[in-house]
Amino acid sequence: MADKPTKGLADVVAASTALSDIDGKAGRLFYRGYDIHDLAGRATFEETAHLLQRGKLPNRSELDAYGAELVQGRELGGLVAANIAEIAEKQKPMEALRSLVSLSGADDRDKDSIAPEANLRKAARLTAQQPLLIARYHAARTGGSAPEADPGLSIAANFLLQVTGRTPGAREVEIFDECLVLHADHTMNASTFAARVCAATLSDMHSAIVAAIGTLKGPLHGGANEQVMKTLESLSPGAVAQAVRDKLAAGEKIMGFGHRVYKTEDPRATHLRRMSAELAEATGDDTYYRMSKDMEEVVFETKGLYPNVDFYAASVYHYLGIPTDLFTPVFSISRMSGWTAHVIEQHADNRLIRPDSEYIGETDQKWKPIDER
């Protein structure tokens, strides 16, 4: 008798990858062999994207060349630029990103090729354009215009400038850049798997990324950081502990806790907690950090669950001035580096991904004419 299928493919190895690895018991995450604790706050997001997409941490000349490629690739094509305003009027953020990335594929000169060099060029362009798409979308829906990107600034600095309309402080840029590094890749999560399934059919990179964005849009994958912020905003600062206990007693799920893979604290949460505390002190308003700490203590005491990457990301993004409904799109800025690297890896050693299934429906049914049914 065949083994019963594992629901949700839990513990099923779906692909071999050299991009990232997780030790769930020890709470460790690695990008191409580098511990996330070694990279966070040291490697920039651009260095990390180069590591994932091109296989190594760049030296100075390689980083300069990659940076120049990102600046050149940032320019939006005519079709996507012409449709941002209408899309902003009719679609919510993740819907809009799905549409805009799809349109950007039509403008890409390498759209019909999955050759290695074409994929590298598209990966850089997608990484460069994602923050600009979000900033332009946000400006369009609010009736404003995003400041022009500064070619001398990093992806992190430009995004904060364009989405908030103000020049960010140096430490704010460093913190947001570290956030991007922390979210860059995370093994075979749902959106990455969707991208690889699409790429495995030898479909193009833009199609695979649209599949990933559509998957990230679902509330069981993306959106937890946004829900964390909404929960914090719905509670009174002095009543967090009791409110959380009441929710847990009623069987409600508290977003931002627990993880399918980690059996201890998510290593990314360690850094985000620290950054939330720092920003709270810098802004002179520690309300949401204190509320988060209270919530963390009650959930651990009651359920034994640790915060995941989404929990403290919420207050960090809030302190940086990022609108709450853009939290999940911001996740995609970072994860674009990992998604595109996985598409490159899939195309380089491809086999169609086609799992089996267990049939549980009726058997031996007999056809009857419609008047006899």
N, C-alpha and C positions, 0 to 999 in steps of 0.2 A: 504494500500500500504506500502510495506516495506521501511524502511529508506534507503536512498542512502548510499553506502559504503563510508567510509572516505579514500581518496587517501593516500597511504603510511602509513595507520593505525594511522594517527595522532590522538592523544588524546584517542586512544583505549587502555584499560588496558589489556595487554597480559599475565601477570603473577603476582603473589604475591611474594614479595621478602623481606627478612630482611637484604639484603646486602648493598644497597645504596639508597639514596633518593635525590630528587632535588626540591627545591622551586624556580621555574623559575622566578617568579615575584620579589622575594627578592634577587635572585642571590646567592643561598646557595646550598651547596652540603654536604651530610652526608654519612659517611661509618659506618654502624651499629650504627647510632645515634650520632657519633662523627662528629662535624663540621670540614670541611676540613681546615678551618683557625686554628683550634686547633691542628690538626695533622701535617700540613705542617711545616717543619723545626724542629719538635719535635720528632715525631715517625719516626723510620727508615723504609725503605722499607720492611725489614724482619719482623718487628713488624706489619706493615700494612698487609702484606700477611698473617701472622698468624691470624690477626683479621678477615680478609675476609674468609679465608679457614677454620678456626677452631673456629670462633665465639667470640673471646675475644682478647684484647691486652694481650700479654704474660707477666708473671712475669719473673724474671731473669733466673730461672732454666728452665722454659718452652721455653724461647728464646734461651738459650744455646742448649737445646735438638733439637729445630727446626733448628737452625743453623748447627748443626752437621748432621742433616738429609739432609739439602741442600748441604753440602759439599760432603757427600756420594753419593747423587743423581746426582751430576754434571757429573760424568763419563759417557761418551757416549758409546753406544753399538757398537758392531763390524760392523753391517750393515750400520748404519748411518755414522760412521767414515770412512768407506771404500768408501763411495760415495760422500763425500763433494767436493773433487777436481773436479770430473766430473760434478757435479751439478753446481759448481761455474763457470765452463767453459761455460755451456749451458743456465743457467737461471739467470734472474735478481733477485734482493734481495727478494722480496715478493714471487715470484714463488719458489725460492730456499727454503725459510722457510716453505712454504706449503709442499714441497717434503720432507724436512728433518724431520719435525715433524711427518709426516706420516710414514717415515722409522723408526723413533725412537719408534713408537708404536710396531713395530715388535720385537724390542729388549727388550721391557719392560716385566718383569716377571709377572706383574699384568694385562697384556693386555686383557685377556679374562674375567675379573671380573669387575662388577660395584658395588660390595659390598662397604659399607661406608669406611671401613679401607683401602681397595685397592684404592679407589678414593682419599683418603687423601695422601697416598704414591705417587700416580701418580701425584697429584697436586704439591707436593713438588719437584718431579723430573722434571716435565715440567718447573716449575718456575726456578729451578737451571740450567737447560740445555739451555734455550732460549738464554741468553746472550752469552753462549759459542758457540752455533750454529752460531750466527751472526758473532762473532769474528773469528771463524775458516773459515767460508765462505769468509769473507773479506780477510783474510790472503791468502787463496787459490787463489782467483781471482787476487791478486796483486803479486803472486809469492813469498810470504814470509811465515812466520810461526808465529802464535800467541804465546806470552809468556804463560807458564803454569800458571794456576790459583793458587793463593796463598790461602791456606785454612784459613789463618788468616785475610783475607780481606773480606769486604762486597761484595755483588753483584755489587753495583755501582762502587766500587774501582776496582774490578777485570775487569769489562767490559771496563772501561776507560784505564786500563793498557793494556788489550789484543787488543783493537781496535786501539789504538794510538801508542802502542809500547813504551810508556814512563810512568814512575811512576807519577801519578797525584798528584797535591797538595791537602792538606787536605780540603781546602775550595772548590776546584773543586768537590771533592767526595761528600761533604755535599750538594752542589747545585744539582748535578746529582741525588743523593739519593732523594732529595726533589722533583725533576721532576718525578721520578718513583712513589712516593707517590701520586702526583697530578693526574697521569694518571691511577691509579690502577683499578678504577671501575667507571662506569657512567650509572647506571640504564640500561634501555632496549634499548641501542644503537643497531645499525644494526648487528655488529659482535657478540655481546652478545646474541641477539635474535636468530641469526643463530645457535650459539652453543646450546642454549636451545631447539630449534626445533629439532636439531639432537639428543640431549640427551633424549628428550621426546619419541623417538622411542625405547628407551633403548639401543641405540648404545653406544659404549665405549667412554671414555673421549678423547682419541687421535683423534677419528673421529670427535667429536664435536669441538675440538680445530682446526682441519684442516678446518672445515666449517667456523669457526670464522676468521681464517687467510685469507681464500679465500675471505671473505666478506670485511675484512679490506683492502685488496689489491685494491678494487675498488676506483676510484678517488673521488667519492661522499662521502666516509667514511674516509678511510685513505689517506695519500698522501698530505693533505693540507699543513702540515708543510714544506714538501719538495718543494711544489709549491711556498710557501711564500718566501723561500730562493732563489729560481730561479728568482722570481720577483725582489727581492732586488738586486740580482747580475746583473740584466738586466738594472737597472736604474742608472743614474748619481746622485751622492749624492746631488748636488745642484738643481736638477730638479725633485725631487720626487713629490712635490705637484702638479705641472702642469701635469706631466705624469699621475698621478692618476686621476686628473680631466678629462683629455682627455680620459682615459680608461673608466671611469664611464659614460661620455657623449656618448661614442660609444656603451654603453650597455654591456661592458665587466665586468665580475665578478672579484672582488679583493679577492683572497683567504685569509682565516684567519679571516673573519669578519662575524658576525651574527651567530645565533644558533637556531636550531629548538625549543629548550626548554627555554633558558634564554631570558628574556625580558629586562634585564639589563646586566651589565658586568659579564661575566663568572668568578666565584670566583677564578678559577685556573689561569686565565690570570693576575690577580692582583699580584700573587706571581712571575709568569714568567717575567712580566715587570720589577719587582724589581731585579730579578736575572740577566736579560739581562743588566741592567744598571750597576750592580756591576761587572760583567765580562768585560764589555766594559772598565770600569775604570781600572780594574786589568791588562788587556792586553795592555792598552795604545792606543787602537784603538776603538773609539766609533762610527765608521762610520755606521755600520749596526743598532746599537741602535738608533742613531739620525735619520737615514732613516726610521726606524720603527715608531718612534714617529711622524715624519712628515706625514707618511702614515696614521697613526691612526687618527691624527687631521683632515686630509682632508676627510677621509671616514665618520667620525662622523659628521663633518660639512655638508657634502653633502648628506649623506644617513641616518644619525642617527644610524649607526650600531656600536656596540662595538666589540673589538677584542675578539676572542674565544681562546681556549686553544692552538690552533695550531700556532697562530700568533707570539707571543714572544718565543715560544718553538724553532722556527727556528733559531733565532739569539743566543739563549742560547746554543743549540747543536753545532752551528757553532763555537762559542767561546770555547767550550770544545774540539774542534778538531775532531768531529764526521763527517764523510763524508756525504754529503747532501743526497745521495741516500740510506743511512741507517737510515734516520730520521723515516720513517714509521716502519721498523723493530724494532727500538729502542722503539717505542710506544708499540709494542707487548711484549717486555720484561716486562714492567710494567703491561699491561693489562692481561698478563697470570695469574696473581694472581686473578683478578676478573673473567675472563672466567672460570677458573677451579672451583672457588667458586660457580659460577652459575650452572655449571654442577653438582656439589655435591648437591646443593639445589634442582635442578630439579629431580635428581634421588631419593632424599629422600622423595619427595611428588609428585609423577609423574602423569601426565595425558597427553595423546597424544595431541600435539598442531596441530589442524586441523581447520583453519578458513574456513568460507564459502566464496563464490564469487558471483559476479553478472554477469550473462551471457549477453553479448551485441552483439552476432553474429547473423547470419541468422537463420530463423526458417522455418519449414515446407518444407525443401528441399526434392526433390524426386530423387531417384537414376535412372541413365540412363546408359545403356551399353556404353562401352568406345568409340565405333564407332559413337555414337549419341551425344557425348558431344561437 
